[in-house]
């Protein structure tokens, strides 16, 4: 999903999504997404089995690049109609971290492809999955460097002792817990054949 071009001359467009975890700012160009920024100070309501979410894009669709449109559609589905994300195209990424064959890039792509919705992996497990079981610290560094959270789900990486660990340098731990609970509840409903939680999206 990465596009290999110089990002310094990109004409970036930024769009905002009002989500259950606050305003999500997405920046991208015609080549792909540069960054997804979460509102670290936002305190979301507790995630319960019955929830009504508002996921509104605060940007004219006509002004967005194609990758931004893909990204916004995917994020809206993640919160409101989770199971449709499996059929949606992922946006291309156009951030330098995805342009080189580094361990960090490998870790992030492994996480996105192999740790599915409602699953979790420890830092050590992810290091092993990425090909170097001893590189636990490097995995932690990769999580901190992740420019596209939620799509590359660094919130699913936890400590070996079961603690959730830090998110956004420790400033977004409450958001990490919300995301994990959100996925856990939807997965439980899916597994018990009750269908998705009765979430009412607003557009």
Secondary structure, DSSP 4 states (H G I P E B T S, - for coil): -B--S-STT---EEEEEEETTEEEEEEE-SS-EEEEE--TT--PPP--SS-----EE-S-GGGS-HHHHHHHHHHHHHHH-GGGGGGSPPPPB--GGGSS--HHHHHHHHHHHHS-TT--EEHHHHHHHTT-TT-HHHHHHHHHH-SBBTTB-GGGEE-TTS----STTTTTHHHHHHHHHHHHHHHHHHHTTS-S-------
